[in-house]
């Protein structure tokens, strides 16, 4: 089955589609999005558990590196049903099974965190510094907090598991080659 075609969506229509102003603002400046990529607010996602929050990237990336794994970071927004789907269907089960080390970061929050280089920043500033503009974005980081695979932007439900496994394989290979 081919991937759905990307289509341009004027920002004025985005504001009408999203209840979360932060979600629409996160998509500002993107000329084309997949029909299934944007996040929307949903009462059905209320109360869904999150992955552990990123608070200390240096410690989290080091812990993942000791296992020979990348740190998987879900960059999300509150009330984002696609973020919830990625978390619930893909990342949480693998993290619970001990297959990956995963953390979550709310790209709209001023939550303090220690970057991989030891500097204090906020979740929002960390995401901005890495040009994260779409939620969900899944990043794969090495022990120094550097990307070791292309991030997964948005969500394609039909193929997401394959894309995630491909990115994890690429990240694991990069980490193994660096040892």
N, C-alpha and C positions, 0 to 999 in steps of 0.2 A: 504494500500500500504506500503510495507516495506521500510525502509530507504535505500538509496544507500550504497553499500559497500564502505568502506574506501580503498584507494589504495595508495601505496607508490609512491612518485614522487621524483626522484633524483633532487637535487638542480640545476644541470646543465639545466634540462628541465624547472625548474621554472624561471631561468633567461631569457630563450627564450620566455616564456609565458607572462612575465610582463614587461611593459614599465617603470614602476616606480621602480627604484633601491631600494627605501625605502620599497616598498611593498615586493619585493623579500627578502630583508634583514630581514624584520619582520618575514618571514616564515622560515628563516634559522634555522636549528636544529630540525625542526619538521619532524618526520619520516613518518607520514601518515596524509593526509588531505582528506577531503571529496571532491568529484569531483565538488561540487558547492560552496565550502568554500573560495577559494582564491579570493583576490581582483585583478582587472585588470583595467587598464586605459581605459577610454572610452570618446570619444568626446561628446557623448550624455549626459554625466553627467555634463558637464561644465555648470556653472551658476546655479546649483541646490542649493537652500537655505539650510543653516545648522541650526541646533539647536543652542540655545545660548551657547556660549563657557564657559567652566569651567574657572573661574578666582579666585573664592573664595569658596573652598569646605566647609569651616566651615559655611559660610552664606547659601550656597545652601542646604547642608544637614539639617541645622536647619530649613530652610523654608519648606522643604519637611516633616520633622518630625512634625512640627506644624500642618500639614494636616493629620498626621498619615500615611504618604506615605514614601517609600524609594526614595532616589535620584537615578534616572536612568541615567547612564553615558554611552554614546556611544563613545567608543574608536575607532577612525577611522584613515584613511589615505587619503591624497588628491587623487582624481581621482580613487577611489575605487568604482566600480559599485555596489558591494554588500553592502558597507557602505551606498551608496545612496539609495538602495532599502530598507534597514532597516529603514533609516531615513524617507524617503518619504512615504513608505507604512505602517509603523507600529508606530514609535515613534512620528513623527510630528503630525499626526492626533490625537493621544491620548493626546499629550501635548496641542494642540490647543483647544481641548474639555475640558481641565482642569482635565483630568483623571489621569495624571501622571505629575511629575516634572522631566524634562529631560534636560540634558546638553550634550555637545559634547566636546571631547578632541582629538586633532590631535597628535597621538603617535610619530610622527616624528618631531614635532615642539619644539623649544626652548622657547615657550611662557611661561612667568612667571605665576605661580598660587600659591595661598595660600592653603596649605593642610588643612585637617580637624583639625589637631592639631595646626594650626596657623603658621607653618613654611613655608617659601618661598621655592619653587622648580620650576621645569619646567614641562611642559606637558610630554615631552619625559622621564625625570627622574621619574616622578610619574608612568607612564606606566611600565617602566623597573622595578621599585621597586615592582610592583605587578605582575611581570612576564607575562605581556601581550605581546604576540608574534604574534597574529593573528588579522587581521582587517576584518570585524568588530568584536569587543567584546563589549557586553552590560553587564554592572555591576550594581548591586543593593546595595546601601549603606545606612546604618542607620545614625542617627544624629552624630555619632562619626567617620563617614567615614569608618566603617567596613562593609565588605560584609555580607548581610543577606539572600542571595540566591546564588546558583551557577551561574557563569557568562555564558552567551550565546556566544559561540565561532563560528565564521563563520556564514554561513546562509544555511538553508535547506528551500527553497521556499515553498515546499508543506506543511510543518508542522511548519513553523516559528511562526505564530500567536499563535498556541497552546502552543509551548514552551515558548513564551513570557508571555502569560497569566498564565501559571503554575509557572514560576519564580516570576512574580508579586504577585501571591497569596501566595507563600511561603515567600516572603519578607514582605508582609503586615502582615501575621500571626506572623512572628518573631518580627516585630515592635510592634504589639498589645500585644504580650506576655511579652515584655520587659517593658511595661507601668505600 
